[in-house]
Amino acid sequence: MNQTNTVSAPRTKTYEITMTALMAAVTCILAPLSIPIGPIPISFTNLAIYLSLYLLGWKKGTISYLIYLLLGLVGLPVFSGFTGGPAKLAGPTGGYIIGFIVMAVIAGLVIDNCHKPLIQLVGMIAGTIVCYLLGTIWFCIVADSTFKAALGICVIPFIPADLIKMIIAMIIGPMIKKRIR
């Protein structure tokens, strides 16, 4: 019995590292796929983050996103529209890229600590609102825009798609987690 426990501990650590890296890779694949609808494209980054949170929990899900972010900052074309580098972070969408970190923490904590789908949805919405707020403030600064105009460009057009992505993650995230175990 002790042999099994000794063998399973490193295997669990290896599994966690592998899954965290795998979800960073999934984010690198999904995030560049975007639908350009203006200065801020519809991205699948938040879908990848929500899935990571369901599969890894808030800490490792956030770490997975941070790995993706670092890969993009060093120049790999993993940001929306197959872009990369620090200029993307300094551009009009930089606040959303940073806001995804806070979104992952907020949504992940709720997903980890409450198993009621409606409350998990509320957690994802709350995290997304904070991400919208940080991103919109940054957009206003970089693009010299009013907050009201920025909401019309950067937030309102994205609400329906973001809600759909949340629901998709709520449905397939737990299903994938069960199959992996």
Contacts in CASP RR format, 6 or more apart in sequence:
PFRMAT RR
TARGET T0000
AUTHOR 0000-0000-0000
METHOD contacts of the structure
MODEL  1
MNQTNTVSAPRTKTYEITMTALMAAVTCILAPLSIPIGPIPISFTNLAIY
LSLYLLGWKKGTISYLIYLLLGLVGLPVFSGFTGGPAKLAGPTGGYIIGF
IVMAVIAGLVIDNCHKPLIQLVGMIAGTIVCYLLGTIWFCIVADSTFKAA
LGICVIPFIPADLIKMIIAMIIGPMIKKRIR
16 56 0 8 1.000
16 60 0 8 1.000
19 55 0 8 1.000
19 56 0 8 1.000
19 60 0 8 1.000
19 180 0 8 1.000
20 56 0 8 1.000
20 60 0 8 1.000
20 61 0 8 1.000
20 63 0 8 1.000
20 64 0 8 1.000
20 67 0 8 1.000
21 64 0 8 1.000
21 67 0 8 1.000
23 48 0 8 1.000
23 51 0 8 1.000
23 52 0 8 1.000
23 55 0 8 1.000
23 56 0 8 1.000
23 60 0 8 1.000
23 61 0 8 1.000
23 64 0 8 1.000
24 64 0 8 1.000
24 65 0 8 1.000
24 67 0 8 1.000
24 68 0 8 1.000
24 71 0 8 1.000
26 48 0 8 1.000
26 51 0 8 1.000
26 52 0 8 1.000
27 45 0 8 1.000
27 48 0 8 1.000
27 49 0 8 1.000
27 52 0 8 1.000
27 64 0 8 1.000
27 65 0 8 1.000
27 68 0 8 1.000
27 78 0 8 1.000
28 68 0 8 1.000
28 71 0 8 1.000
28 76 0 8 1.000
28 78 0 8 1.000
29 48 0 8 1.000
30 44 0 8 1.000
30 45 0 8 1.000
30 47 0 8 1.000
30 48 0 8 1.000
31 43 0 8 1.000
31 44 0 8 1.000
31 45 0 8 1.000
31 48 0 8 1.000
31 68 0 8 1.000
31 78 0 8 1.000
31 79 0 8 1.000
31 80 0 8 1.000
32 77 0 8 1.000
32 78 0 8 1.000
32 79 0 8 1.000
32 80 0 8 1.000
32 81 0 8 1.000
32 82 0 8 1.000
32 83 0 8 1.000
33 43 0 8 1.000
33 44 0 8 1.000
33 81 0 8 1.000
34 41 0 8 1.000
34 42 0 8 1.000
34 43 0 8 1.000
34 44 0 8 1.000
34 80 0 8 1.000
34 81 0 8 1.000
35 41 0 8 1.000
35 42 0 8 1.000
36 81 0 8 1.000
37 157 0 8 1.000
38 153 0 8 1.000
39 92 0 8 1.000
39 93 0 8 1.000
39 139 0 8 1.000
39 143 0 8 1.000
39 153 0 8 1.000
39 154 0 8 1.000
40 92 0 8 1.000
40 93 0 8 1.000
40 96 0 8 1.000
40 139 0 8 1.000
40 153 0 8 1.000
40 154 0 8 1.000
40 158 0 8 1.000
41 80 0 8 1.000
41 81 0 8 1.000
42 157 0 8 1.000
42 158 0 8 1.000
42 161 0 8 1.000
43 80 0 8 1.000
44 165 0 8 1.000
45 80 0 8 1.000
45 100 0 8 1.000
46 100 0 8 1.000
46 103 0 8 1.000
46 128 0 8 1.000
46 131 0 8 1.000
46 162 0 8 1.000
46 165 0 8 1.000
47 165 0 8 1.000
47 168 0 8 1.000
47 169 0 8 1.000
48 68 0 8 1.000
49 61 0 8 1.000
49 65 0 8 1.000
49 100 0 8 1.000
49 103 0 8 1.000
49 104 0 8 1.000
49 107 0 8 1.000
50 107 0 8 1.000
50 124 0 8 1.000
50 165 0 8 1.000
50 166 0 8 1.000
50 169 0 8 1.000
50 170 0 8 1.000
50 173 0 8 1.000
51 169 0 8 1.000
51 172 0 8 1.000
51 173 0 8 1.000
51 176 0 8 1.000
52 60 0 8 1.000
52 61 0 8 1.000
52 64 0 8 1.000
52 65 0 8 1.000
52 104 0 8 1.000
53 61 0 8 1.000
53 104 0 8 1.000
53 107 0 8 1.000
53 108 0 8 1.000
53 111 0 8 1.000
53 112 0 8 1.000
53 169 0 8 1.000
54 111 0 8 1.000
54 169 0 8 1.000
54 170 0 8 1.000
54 173 0 8 1.000
54 174 0 8 1.000
54 176 0 8 1.000
54 177 0 8 1.000
55 61 0 8 1.000
55 173 0 8 1.000
55 176 0 8 1.000
55 177 0 8 1.000
55 180 0 8 1.000
56 64 0 8 1.000
57 108 0 8 1.000
57 111 0 8 1.000
57 112 0 8 1.000
58 104 0 8 1.000
58 105 0 8 1.000
58 107 0 8 1.000
58 108 0 8 1.000
58 109 0 8 1.000
58 111 0 8 1.000
58 112 0 8 1.000
61 104 0 8 1.000
61 108 0 8 1.000
62 101 0 8 1.000
62 104 0 8 1.000
62 105 0 8 1.000
62 108 0 8 1.000
65 100 0 8 1.000
65 101 0 8 1.000
65 104 0 8 1.000
66 101 0 8 1.000
68 78 0 8 1.000
69 97 0 8 1.000
69 100 0 8 1.000
69 101 0 8 1.000
71 78 0 8 1.000
72 78 0 8 1.000
72 79 0 8 1.000
72 84 0 8 1.000
72 85 0 8 1.000
72 88 0 8 1.000
73 84 0 8 1.000
73 85 0 8 1.000
73 86 0 8 1.000
73 89 0 8 1.000
74 85 0 8 1.000
75 84 0 8 1.000
75 85 0 8 1.000
76 84 0 8 1.000
77 83 0 8 1.000
77 84 0 8 1.000
78 84 0 8 1.000
79 85 0 8 1.000
79 88 0 8 1.000
79 93 0 8 1.000
79 97 0 8 1.000
80 93 0 8 1.000
88 94 0 8 1.000
88 97 0 8 1.000
89 95 0 8 1.000
89 97 0 8 1.000
89 98 0 8 1.000
90 142 0 8 1.000
91 142 0 8 1.000
92 138 0 8 1.000
92 139 0 8 1.000
92 142 0 8 1.000
92 143 0 8 1.000
93 135 0 8 1.000
93 139 0 8 1.000
94 135 0 8 1.000
94 138 0 8 1.000
94 142 0 8 1.000
95 134 0 8 1.000
95 135 0 8 1.000
95 137 0 8 1.000
95 138 0 8 1.000
95 139 0 8 1.000
96 131 0 8 1.000
96 132 0 8 1.000
96 134 0 8 1.000
96 135 0 8 1.000
96 138 0 8 1.000
96 139 0 8 1.000
96 154 0 8 1.000
98 134 0 8 1.000
98 135 0 8 1.000
98 138 0 8 1.000
99 130 0 8 1.000
99 131 0 8 1.000
99 134 0 8 1.000
99 135 0 8 1.000
100 131 0 8 1.000
102 127 0 8 1.000
102 130 0 8 1.000
102 131 0 8 1.000
102 134 0 8 1.000
103 127 0 8 1.000
103 128 0 8 1.000
103 130 0 8 1.000
103 131 0 8 1.000
106 123 0 8 1.000
106 126 0 8 1.000
106 127 0 8 1.000
106 130 0 8 1.000
107 120 0 8 1.000
107 123 0 8 1.000
107 124 0 8 1.000
107 126 0 8 1.000
107 127 0 8 1.000
107 128 0 8 1.000
108 123 0 8 1.000
110 119 0 8 1.000
110 120 0 8 1.000
110 122 0 8 1.000
110 123 0 8 1.000
110 124 0 8 1.000
110 126 0 8 1.000
111 120 0 8 1.000
111 123 0 8 1.000
111 124 0 8 1.000
114 120 0 8 1.000
117 170 0 8 1.000
120 170 0 8 1.000
121 166 0 8 1.000
121 167 0 8 1.000
121 170 0 8 1.000
124 166 0 8 1.000
124 169 0 8 1.000
124 170 0 8 1.000
125 163 0 8 1.000
125 166 0 8 1.000
128 162 0 8 1.000
128 166 0 8 1.000
132 154 0 8 1.000
132 155 0 8 1.000
132 158 0 8 1.000
135 154 0 8 1.000
136 147 0 8 1.000
136 150 0 8 1.000
136 151 0 8 1.000
136 154 0 8 1.000
136 155 0 8 1.000
137 147 0 8 1.000
139 145 0 8 1.000
139 150 0 8 1.000
139 153 0 8 1.000
139 154 0 8 1.000
140 146 0 8 1.000
140 147 0 8 1.000
140 150 0 8 1.000
143 150 0 8 1.000
145 153 0 8 1.000
END
